[in-house]
Amino acid sequence: MQTSSLASQTAYEKRWIALALLCTAQFMVIMDTSIIGVALPAIKAELGYSQGGLQWIFNAYVVLFGGILLLGGKLSDLFGARKIFMWGFLILTAASLLAGIAWSPESLNTGRAIQGLGSALIAPAAMTLLMTTFTDPKELGKAFGFWGASAAAGGSAGVFLGGVITEWLDWRWIFYINIPIGILVLSFCKTYLLAGRKNTGKVDWTGAILATSALSILVYAIVSVESAGWASVQTLGLLAGSLLFFYIFISTQKKVTNPLLPLHIFKVPNLSAGNIVTGLLAAAWIPLWFFLNLYLQQVLKLNAFNSGLALLPMTITIMIVMVGFTGKFVAKYGFKANLLAGLIFLTISLIVFSTVSVNGTYLMSVLPASILGALGMSLAYIPATIASMSGAKPDETGLASGIVNTSYQVGSALGLAIIAVIAAAVTKSSVVSGAQETVALNAGFKFAFICAALLSGLGVLIAAARIKQPG
């Protein structure tokens, strides 16, 4: 008992260093979804990707990430959050080396997929460690502010860092940069992180395989629509297969003793609605930076470095608002009001972006809308997470964090996949009509922003109707 008490006291005294490690982990996990954006043209040129195939540099990561997150959360609850956190970092670090030395699209996609596997273990374990390390509500709110800032800033900072690295070094260093960071984090884990509680039960491997298969087939069906067509045997067959896997997955979860996804957890207040809104938030936010990067480089003709630099104000806005204001706003006005405000700002930002032209300028066409979008993300991300997590039991914290991370990653993958297919179709139609390449690309990007705005607007409606603020 005395040893346990001493260990808890030591962990309490080192909690802010632990937070720095956890925020670094969250930053890396989210950065790895965005850092490739600016480097896409360089990767395409060297490895021979097709325009449509570029999505798989992103989707190979997020599909496996989204598919394994539920398992990652369950493993965290069963075997201890710190152990799973460290295993995740070990896998992510090794996969980053593979991605860095990639010699073909297939090898890079494989490296990205394994990175997604490592991140799927890291993300829910890190959130569990955060909530068990900070037990005081005021400190937890402050810790969540840094946590949220590291996540949202990771997405935006990845764009900037990707530009710097691609322009000054080589695109391969966007993956190599993970290696020293991963080694550094691993070296401090046992010193500063709690081991985490372990619970009884077994791993539902069948459920994990079914969930991952269903999600992977669904995304593949959507991203291959451009070449196969919506009404093709391939597309309809893949969609049917995905639905079948989902049906079997849900059916088995009702029967097994230790399900990967206990369905009773969806009775937790706000969890279902919170996760739907989180998915829509991601489905709007990720296409924003993806197509904004392409607009900057392919329409405004900025190089990789200048493109990353152009989006630096977004990162600064996110850091300032997340750390300095979002937590205070949530405490004063509640998470629902902040969530609605953030989604509305993001929607307006996307509507403004949908008016971009081939003769646009950075100061008029990009800067104002990008700052407004960053403000919206800053206000919405933490409240969406709080809404999705707040009612979970202590022994289901890892599972709840796995679900909300799954919602975000799957939402981002599906949102980007669907919008990319639509944008490509609009661009192709413009080319057929005789438009110049730049004009055709711009038409596709504009339509992509409109689609993202519709998703964000839907998030506003669902949050207003279904998210309940505790009394």
C-alpha positions as CSV (number, residue, x, y, z in Angstrom):
1,M,0.0,0.0,0.0
2,Q,2.8,2.4,0.9
3,T,4.6,1.6,-2.4
4,S,1.4,2.2,-4.4
5,S,0.8,5.5,-2.5
6,L,4.3,6.6,-3.2
7,A,4.0,5.8,-6.9
8,S,0.8,7.7,-7.2
9,Q,2.4,10.7,-5.4
10,T,5.3,10.6,-7.8
11,A,3.0,10.4,-10.8
12,Y,1.0,13.4,-9.5
13,E,4.1,15.5,-9.2
14,K,5.2,14.6,-12.7
15,R,1.7,15.0,-14.3
16,W,2.6,18.1,-16.4
17,I,5.6,16.3,-17.9
18,A,3.3,13.4,-18.6
19,L,0.9,15.8,-20.3
20,A,3.8,17.1,-22.5
21,L,4.4,13.5,-23.6
22,L,0.8,12.8,-24.3
23,C,0.4,16.0,-26.2
24,T,3.4,15.1,-28.3
25,A,1.8,11.8,-29.1
26,Q,-1.5,13.4,-30.1
27,F,0.3,16.0,-32.2
28,M,2.3,13.3,-34.0
29,V,-0.8,11.1,-34.6
30,I,-2.8,13.9,-36.1
31,M,0.2,15.5,-37.9
32,D,0.8,12.2,-39.7
33,T,-2.7,12.6,-41.4
34,S,-1.8,16.1,-42.7
35,I,1.9,16.4,-43.2
36,I,1.8,14.6,-46.5
37,G,-0.6,17.2,-48.0
38,V,2.0,19.7,-49.3
39,A,4.3,16.9,-50.4
40,L,1.7,15.2,-52.7
41,P,3.0,16.7,-55.9
42,A,6.6,15.8,-55.1
43,I,5.6,12.2,-54.1
44,K,3.5,11.9,-57.3
45,A,6.4,12.9,-59.5
46,E,9.0,10.6,-57.9
47,L,6.9,7.4,-57.2
48,G,4.5,7.6,-60.2
49,Y,1.2,8.0,-58.4
50,S,-1.9,8.7,-60.5
51,Q,-4.0,11.8,-59.5
52,G,-6.7,9.6,-58.0
53,G,-4.2,7.3,-56.3
54,L,-2.8,10.1,-54.2
55,Q,-5.7,9.8,-51.9
56,W,-4.3,6.4,-50.7
57,I,-1.3,8.1,-49.2
58,F,-3.9,9.6,-46.8
59,N,-6.5,6.9,-46.8
60,A,-4.0,4.0,-46.2
61,Y,-3.2,5.6,-42.9
62,V,-6.7,6.7,-41.8
63,V,-8.5,3.5,-42.9
64,L,-6.4,1.2,-40.7
65,F,-6.3,3.9,-38.0
66,G,-10.1,4.1,-38.0
67,G,-10.6,0.4,-38.3
68,I,-8.2,-0.5,-35.4
69,L,-9.1,2.3,-32.9
70,L,-11.9,0.3,-31.2
71,L,-9.4,-2.6,-30.7
72,G,-6.8,-0.1,-29.5
73,G,-9.2,1.3,-26.9
74,K,-10.2,-2.2,-25.7
75,L,-6.6,-3.3,-25.4
76,S,-5.8,-0.2,-23.4
77,D,-8.6,-1.1,-20.9
78,L,-7.5,-4.7,-20.7
79,F,-3.7,-4.5,-20.6
80,G,-3.0,-1.1,-19.3
81,A,-2.8,2.2,-21.2
82,R,0.9,2.8,-20.8
83,K,1.9,-0.6,-22.3
84,I,-0.4,-0.2,-25.3
85,F,0.8,3.4,-25.7
86,M,4.4,2.3,-25.9
87,W,3.7,-0.6,-28.3
88,G,1.9,1.9,-30.6
89,F,4.9,4.3,-30.6
90,L,7.2,1.4,-31.4
91,I,5.1,0.4,-34.4
92,L,4.7,4.0,-35.6
93,T,8.4,4.6,-35.4
94,A,9.3,1.5,-37.4
95,A,6.6,2.2,-40.0
96,S,7.9,5.7,-40.4
97,L,11.2,4.3,-41.5
98,L,9.5,2.0,-44.0
99,A,7.5,5.0,-45.5
100,G,10.7,7.1,-45.7
101,I,12.5,4.5,-47.8
102,A,9.5,3.8,-50.0
103,W,10.4,2.8,-53.6
104,S,6.9,2.5,-55.1
105,P,3.3,3.6,-54.4
106,E,2.6,0.2,-52.9
107,S,5.5,0.3,-50.4
108,L,4.6,3.9,-49.3
109,N,0.9,2.9,-48.9
110,T,2.0,-0.1,-46.8
111,G,4.2,2.1,-44.6
112,R,1.3,4.5,-44.1
113,A,-1.1,1.7,-43.2
114,I,1.3,0.4,-40.5
115,Q,1.7,3.9,-39.3
116,G,-2.1,3.9,-38.9
117,L,-1.9,0.7,-36.9
118,G,0.6,2.2,-34.5
119,S,-1.5,5.4,-34.1
120,A,-4.6,3.4,-33.5
121,L,-2.9,2.0,-30.4
122,I,-1.5,5.4,-29.3
123,A,-4.6,7.6,-29.5
124,P,-7.1,5.9,-27.2
125,A,-4.3,4.9,-24.7
126,A,-3.1,8.5,-24.6
127,M,-6.6,9.9,-23.9
128,T,-7.1,7.3,-21.2
129,L,-3.8,8.3,-19.6
130,L,-4.8,11.9,-19.7
131,M,-8.1,11.3,-17.9
132,T,-6.6,9.1,-15.2
133,T,-3.6,11.4,-14.7
134,F,-5.7,14.6,-14.1
135,T,-8.4,13.9,-11.6
136,D,-9.1,17.4,-10.6
137,P,-11.9,18.9,-12.9
138,K,-10.2,22.3,-13.2
139,E,-6.8,20.7,-14.1
140,L,-8.5,18.2,-16.4
141,G,-10.1,21.1,-18.3
142,K,-6.8,22.8,-18.7
143,A,-5.1,19.6,-19.8
144,F,-7.9,19.0,-22.3
145,G,-7.1,22.5,-23.7
146,F,-3.5,21.6,-24.4
147,W,-4.6,18.2,-25.7
148,G,-7.1,19.7,-28.1
149,A,-4.6,22.3,-29.2
150,S,-2.0,19.6,-29.9
151,A,-4.5,17.6,-32.0
152,A,-5.9,20.5,-34.1
153,A,-2.5,22.2,-34.3
154,G,-1.0,18.9,-35.4
155,G,-3.3,18.9,-38.4
156,S,-2.4,22.4,-39.4
157,A,1.3,22.4,-38.4
158,G,1.7,19.2,-40.5
159,V,0.9,21.3,-43.5
160,F,3.5,23.9,-42.7
161,L,6.2,21.4,-41.7
162,G,5.4,19.4,-44.8
163,G,6.1,22.5,-46.9
164,V,9.3,23.3,-45.1
165,I,10.7,19.8,-45.3
166,T,9.6,19.2,-48.9
167,E,11.1,22.5,-50.1
168,W,14.4,22.5,-48.1
169,L,15.1,18.8,-47.6
170,D,13.2,16.0,-49.3
171,W,9.6,14.7,-49.0
172,R,11.0,11.5,-47.4
173,W,11.9,13.5,-44.3
174,I,8.2,14.0,-43.5
175,F,8.4,10.4,-42.3
176,Y,11.9,10.3,-41.0
177,I,11.1,13.1,-38.6
178,N,8.9,10.7,-36.6
179,I,11.9,8.4,-35.7
180,P,13.9,10.6,-33.3
181,I,10.6,11.9,-31.7
182,G,9.4,8.3,-31.3
183,I,12.6,7.2,-29.6
184,L,12.6,10.2,-27.3
185,V,9.0,9.6,-26.2
186,L,9.6,5.9,-25.6
187,S,12.6,6.6,-23.4
188,F,10.5,8.7,-21.0
189,C,7.3,6.7,-20.9
190,K,8.1,4.5,-17.9
191,T,9.4,7.4,-15.9
192,Y,6.5,9.8,-16.3
193,L,3.4,7.9,-17.3
194,L,1.1,5.9,-15.1
195,A,1.0,2.2,-15.9
196,G,-2.8,2.3,-16.1
197,R,-5.5,0.0,-14.6
198,K,-6.0,-3.4,-16.1
199,N,-9.4,-5.1,-16.4
200,T,-10.5,-8.7,-16.8
201,G,-11.7,-10.0,-20.2
202,K,-10.6,-11.2,-23.5
203,V,-9.9,-9.6,-26.8
204,D,-12.6,-9.9,-29.4
205,W,-10.3,-10.5,-32.4
206,T,-13.2,-11.6,-34.6
207,G,-15.0,-8.3,-34.0
208,A,-11.8,-6.4,-34.7
209,I,-11.3,-8.2,-38.1
210,L,-15.0,-7.6,-39.0
211,A,-14.9,-3.9,-38.1
212,T,-11.7,-3.2,-39.9
213,S,-12.8,-5.2,-43.0
214,A,-16.1,-3.3,-43.2
215,L,-14.5,0.1,-42.9
216,S,-11.7,-0.7,-45.4
217,I,-14.1,-2.1,-48.0
218,L,-16.4,0.9,-47.7
219,V,-13.6,3.4,-48.2
220,Y,-12.1,1.5,-51.1
221,A,-15.5,1.3,-52.8
222,I,-15.8,5.1,-52.6
223,V,-12.3,6.0,-53.8
224,S,-12.6,3.7,-56.7
225,V,-15.9,5.2,-57.9
226,E,-14.0,7.6,-60.3
227,S,-12.7,4.8,-62.4
228,A,-15.5,2.1,-61.8
229,G,-18.6,4.3,-61.7
230,W,-21.4,4.5,-59.1
231,A,-23.6,1.9,-60.8
232,S,-20.8,-0.6,-61.6
233,V,-20.8,-4.2,-60.4
234,Q,-17.5,-3.4,-58.6
235,T,-18.9,-0.5,-56.6
236,L,-22.2,-2.1,-55.8
237,G,-20.5,-5.3,-54.8
238,L,-18.0,-3.6,-52.5
239,L,-20.8,-1.5,-50.8
240,A,-22.9,-4.7,-50.3
241,G,-19.8,-6.5,-48.9
242,S,-19.2,-3.6,-46.5
243,L,-22.8,-3.6,-45.3
244,L,-22.6,-7.4,-44.8
245,F,-19.5,-7.1,-42.7
246,F,-21.1,-4.4,-40.6
247,Y,-24.2,-6.5,-40.1
248,I,-22.2,-9.5,-39.0
249,F,-20.1,-7.3,-36.7
250,I,-23.1,-5.8,-35.0
251,S,-24.8,-9.3,-34.7
252,T,-21.7,-10.8,-33.1
253,Q,-21.3,-8.0,-30.6
254,K,-24.7,-8.8,-29.2
255,K,-23.7,-12.4,-28.5
256,V,-20.1,-12.6,-27.4
257,T,-19.1,-12.4,-23.8
258,N,-16.4,-9.7,-24.2
259,P,-17.5,-7.7,-27.3
260,L,-15.1,-5.3,-28.9
261,L,-18.0,-2.8,-28.9
262,P,-20.5,-3.3,-26.1
263,L,-23.7,-1.8,-27.6
264,H,-24.9,-0.6,-24.2
265,I,-22.3,2.2,-24.3
266,F,-24.4,4.0,-26.9
267,K,-27.0,4.6,-24.1
268,V,-24.5,7.0,-22.5
269,P,-25.9,10.6,-22.8
270,N,-24.6,12.5,-25.9
271,L,-22.3,9.6,-27.0
272,S,-24.1,8.7,-30.2
273,A,-24.9,12.3,-31.2
274,G,-21.4,13.5,-30.2
275,N,-19.7,10.9,-32.3
276,I,-21.9,11.7,-35.3
277,V,-21.0,15.4,-35.0
278,T,-17.3,14.5,-34.5
279,G,-17.4,12.5,-37.7
280,L,-19.0,15.4,-39.6
281,L,-16.5,17.8,-38.2
282,A,-13.7,15.7,-39.5
283,A,-15.4,15.1,-42.8
284,A,-15.5,18.9,-43.3
285,W,-12.1,19.9,-41.8
286,I,-9.9,17.4,-43.5
287,P,-11.1,18.1,-47.1
288,L,-10.7,21.8,-46.3
289,W,-6.9,21.5,-45.8
290,F,-6.5,18.8,-48.5
291,F,-8.1,20.9,-51.2
292,L,-6.8,24.2,-49.9
293,N,-3.3,22.8,-50.3
294,L,-4.0,21.7,-53.9
295,Y,-5.6,25.1,-54.7
296,L,-2.5,27.0,-53.4
297,Q,-0.1,24.8,-55.4
298,Q,-2.1,23.9,-58.5
299,V,-4.1,27.1,-59.0
300,L,-2.2,29.9,-57.3
301,K,1.1,28.2,-58.2
302,L,2.8,28.5,-54.8
303,N,5.7,26.2,-54.2
304,A,5.6,23.6,-51.3
305,F,7.3,25.9,-48.8
306,N,5.2,29.0,-49.5
307,S,2.1,26.8,-49.5
308,G,2.9,25.6,-46.0
309,L,3.8,29.1,-44.9
310,A,0.5,30.4,-46.2
311,L,-1.4,28.2,-43.8
312,L,0.8,29.1,-40.8
313,P,-1.8,31.6,-39.5
314,M,-4.3,28.7,-39.1
315,T,-1.8,26.9,-36.8
316,I,-1.2,30.1,-34.8
317,T,-5.0,30.7,-34.5
318,I,-5.7,27.2,-33.3
319,M,-2.9,27.2,-30.7
320,I,-4.0,30.6,-29.3
321,V,-7.7,29.8,-29.2
322,M,-7.4,26.2,-28.0
323,V,-5.0,26.8,-25.2
324,G,-6.1,30.3,-24.1
325,F,-9.8,30.5,-24.7
326,T,-11.7,27.3,-25.5
327,G,-11.5,25.8,-22.0
328,K,-12.7,29.1,-20.5
329,F,-15.5,29.4,-23.0
330,V,-16.7,25.9,-22.3
331,A,-16.6,26.5,-18.5
332,K,-18.6,29.8,-19.0
333,Y,-21.1,28.9,-21.7
334,G,-21.1,25.1,-21.8
335,F,-19.8,22.7,-24.5
336,K,-23.0,22.8,-26.6
337,A,-22.9,26.6,-27.3
338,N,-19.2,26.4,-28.2
339,L,-19.7,23.4,-30.4
340,L,-22.5,25.2,-32.3
341,A,-20.4,28.4,-32.7
342,G,-17.4,26.5,-34.0
343,L,-19.4,24.5,-36.5
344,I,-21.1,27.7,-37.8
345,F,-17.8,29.5,-38.2
346,L,-16.3,26.4,-40.0
347,T,-19.4,26.3,-42.3
348,I,-19.1,30.0,-43.2
349,S,-15.4,29.5,-43.9
350,L,-16.1,26.7,-46.4
351,I,-18.8,28.8,-48.1
352,V,-16.3,31.6,-48.6
353,F,-13.7,29.1,-49.9
354,S,-16.3,27.9,-52.4
355,T,-16.0,31.3,-54.2
356,V,-12.2,31.0,-55.0
357,S,-11.1,31.8,-58.5
358,V,-8.1,31.2,-60.8
359,N,-7.3,34.9,-60.4
360,G,-7.5,34.8,-56.6
361,T,-4.9,36.1,-54.2
362,Y,-3.7,34.8,-50.9
363,L,-4.7,37.9,-48.9
364,M,-8.3,38.0,-50.3
365,S,-9.1,34.4,-51.3
366,V,-7.3,32.4,-48.5
367,L,-6.2,34.2,-45.4
368,P,-9.6,35.5,-44.0
369,A,-11.5,32.2,-44.6
370,S,-8.6,30.1,-43.3
371,I,-8.5,32.0,-40.0
372,L,-12.3,31.7,-39.7
373,G,-12.1,28.0,-40.3
374,A,-9.3,27.6,-37.8
375,L,-11.4,29.5,-35.2
376,G,-14.3,27.2,-35.9
377,M,-12.2,24.1,-35.4
378,S,-10.7,25.5,-32.3
379,L,-14.1,26.1,-30.7
380,A,-15.7,22.8,-31.9
381,Y,-13.1,20.1,-31.4
382,I,-12.9,20.0,-27.6
383,P,-16.6,20.3,-27.0
384,A,-17.3,17.5,-29.5
385,T,-14.8,15.3,-27.6
386,I,-16.3,16.2,-24.2
387,A,-19.8,15.5,-25.4
388,S,-18.7,12.0,-26.7
389,M,-16.7,11.1,-23.6
390,S,-18.3,12.7,-20.5
391,G,-20.7,9.9,-19.6
392,A,-18.4,6.9,-20.0
393,K,-17.7,4.7,-17.0
394,P,-14.0,4.6,-15.7
395,D,-13.5,1.0,-17.0
396,E,-14.8,2.0,-20.4
397,T,-12.7,5.2,-20.9
398,G,-10.4,3.5,-23.4
399,L,-13.4,2.2,-25.4
400,A,-15.1,5.6,-25.4
401,S,-11.9,7.3,-26.5
402,G,-11.5,4.6,-29.2
403,I,-15.0,5.3,-30.5
404,V,-14.6,9.1,-30.7
405,N,-11.2,8.7,-32.4
406,T,-12.8,6.2,-34.8
407,S,-15.6,8.7,-35.6
408,Y,-13.0,11.4,-36.3
409,Q,-10.7,9.3,-38.5
410,V,-13.4,7.4,-40.4
411,G,-15.3,10.7,-40.9
412,S,-12.2,12.2,-42.3
413,A,-11.5,9.3,-44.6
414,L,-15.0,8.9,-45.9
415,G,-15.5,12.7,-46.2
416,L,-12.3,13.1,-48.2
417,A,-13.0,10.0,-50.3
418,I,-16.5,11.1,-51.3
419,I,-15.6,14.7,-51.9
420,A,-12.5,13.8,-53.9
421,V,-14.6,11.6,-56.2
422,I,-17.1,14.4,-56.7
423,A,-14.4,17.1,-57.2
424,A,-12.6,14.8,-59.8
425,A,-15.9,14.3,-61.7
426,V,-16.5,18.1,-61.8
427,T,-12.9,18.7,-63.0
428,K,-13.2,16.0,-65.7
429,S,-16.5,17.5,-66.8
430,S,-14.9,20.9,-67.1
431,V,-12.1,19.5,-69.2
432,V,-14.5,17.8,-71.5
433,S,-16.3,21.1,-71.9
434,G,-13.1,22.7,-73.1
435,A,-11.9,24.5,-70.0
436,Q,-8.2,25.0,-69.4
437,E,-6.5,22.7,-66.8
438,T,-6.2,25.4,-64.1
439,V,-9.9,26.4,-64.6
440,A,-11.0,22.8,-64.5
441,L,-9.1,22.1,-61.3
442,N,-10.5,25.2,-59.7
443,A,-14.0,24.2,-60.5
444,G,-13.5,20.9,-58.8
445,F,-11.9,22.5,-55.7
446,K,-14.9,25.0,-55.5
447,F,-17.4,22.1,-55.5
448,A,-15.3,20.3,-52.9
449,F,-15.6,23.2,-50.5
450,I,-19.4,23.3,-51.1
451,C,-19.7,19.6,-50.2
452,A,-17.6,20.2,-47.1
453,A,-19.8,23.1,-46.1
454,L,-22.9,20.9,-46.4
455,L,-21.4,18.4,-44.1
456,S,-20.4,21.0,-41.5
457,G,-23.9,22.5,-41.8
458,L,-25.4,19.1,-41.1
459,G,-23.3,18.9,-38.0
460,V,-24.8,22.2,-36.8
461,L,-28.3,20.9,-37.2
462,I,-27.6,17.6,-35.4
463,A,-25.7,19.3,-32.6
464,A,-28.5,21.8,-32.1
465,A,-31.2,19.0,-32.0
466,R,-29.4,16.1,-30.3
467,I,-26.6,17.3,-28.0
468,K,-27.8,18.0,-24.5
469,Q,-26.0,20.3,-22.1
470,P,-26.0,18.9,-18.6
471,G,-28.0,21.0,-16.1
